[in-house]
Amino acid sequence: MMALQNKLGIMDSIELAHEEKRLTKKRDLELYDKKYWIVSKLEPLQG
């Protein structure tokens, strides 16, 4: 089995998949928190 090159230096494909999943969840949570913060700071439109 040929190991894929990756920036994390992980050689085991299962371990790499778990780490990618963990990083993706972390990034998604950070983006959600940022979006929530931006939305909460918006003022209602005056009509």
C-alpha positions as CSV (number, residue, x, y, z in Angstrom):
1,M,0.0,0.0,0.0
2,M,1.4,3.4,-1.0
3,A,1.2,6.1,1.7
4,L,-0.1,9.5,0.6
5,Q,1.9,12.7,1.2
6,N,0.3,15.1,3.6
7,K,1.1,18.2,5.5
8,L,0.4,16.5,8.9
9,G,3.1,13.9,8.4
10,I,0.6,11.1,9.2
11,M,1.3,7.8,7.4
12,D,-1.7,5.8,8.5
13,S,-4.8,6.4,6.3
14,I,-7.3,5.8,9.1
15,E,-5.5,8.1,11.4
16,L,-5.3,10.7,8.7
17,A,-9.0,10.4,8.0
18,H,-9.8,10.9,11.7
19,E,-7.5,14.0,11.9
20,E,-9.0,15.5,8.8
21,K,-12.5,15.0,10.2
22,R,-11.5,16.6,13.5
23,L,-9.9,19.6,11.8
24,T,-13.0,20.0,9.5
25,K,-15.3,20.1,12.5
26,K,-13.1,22.6,14.3
27,R,-13.0,24.9,11.2
28,D,-16.8,24.6,10.8
29,L,-17.4,25.5,14.4
30,E,-15.1,28.5,14.1
31,L,-16.9,29.7,11.0
32,Y,-20.3,29.2,12.6
33,D,-19.2,31.2,15.7
34,K,-17.8,34.0,13.5
35,K,-21.0,34.1,11.4
36,Y,-23.2,34.1,14.6
37,W,-21.1,37.0,16.0
38,I,-21.4,39.0,12.8
39,V,-25.2,38.4,12.5
40,S,-25.8,39.3,16.1
41,K,-24.0,42.6,15.5
42,L,-26.2,43.6,12.6
43,E,-28.8,46.3,13.2
44,P,-32.3,45.9,11.9
45,L,-33.1,47.9,8.8
46,Q,-35.1,51.1,9.3
47,G,-38.1,51.1,6.9
